[in-house]
Amino acid sequence: MAAKLRVTWRKSAIGYKIDQKRTIEALGLKRLGHTVEHEDTRPIRGMLHKVRHLVDVSEDGE
């Protein structure tokens, strides 16, 4: 089974470019402190790289 990534929104996107705000939204994050899980795929990794200064990521190997 594929590994999961647990993503938590930690820092406000106010003052950052619109593409970063849209990336946060595309990840499914609704508000500060919200946590979601995603499959560990290349597109998700790319999105996380773009907003790495706004989120915390932990890997849950299954």
N, C-alpha and C positions, 0 to 999 in steps of 0.2 A: 504494500500500500504506500502511496506517496506521502511524503512529509507535509506537515501543515505549518503555516506561518501565522503567528498570532500578532496582529497589528493593533497598536493603541495610539490614538491621537493625543499628543502631549503638549503641543504648542500651537497657538492661534495662527491662522493663515492670513490675518489682517496685515497688510503692508507687503504681501508677496504677490507675485504675478498671477494672473487669472488662470494660467495653465496649471499652476500648482494647486490652486483652489479646486479646479475641476478634477485633478488627479485624486485629491482627498475624497471628493464626492464619488468618483468612480470606484474607489476602494470600498465604498459602502459606509464610510465614517460619517456620523451624523452630528456629533458634538464632542467637545473636549472630554477626554477620559473614556470615550467609547472604544470598545475593543471588538474586532472582527477576526475571523479565521479565513484563510485562503489556502488553496493548494500551492505548493512550492513549484511555480512555473516560471519560465523566463519572462513572459510579459508582466507578471506580478512583480518579479524582482526588479524589472526596469522601472515600474511605477514607484516602487519603494525607494529606489535609488534617487529618483527625482525629488521626493519629499522626505528624504532621510533626516533632515534637520527638524522636521515637524512631528515625526512619529517614533515610537519605540517598537522594535521587532524582536520577537523571540521565536525560536524554532522548536517545534514539538515533533520529534521523530516518532513515527508509529511503526 
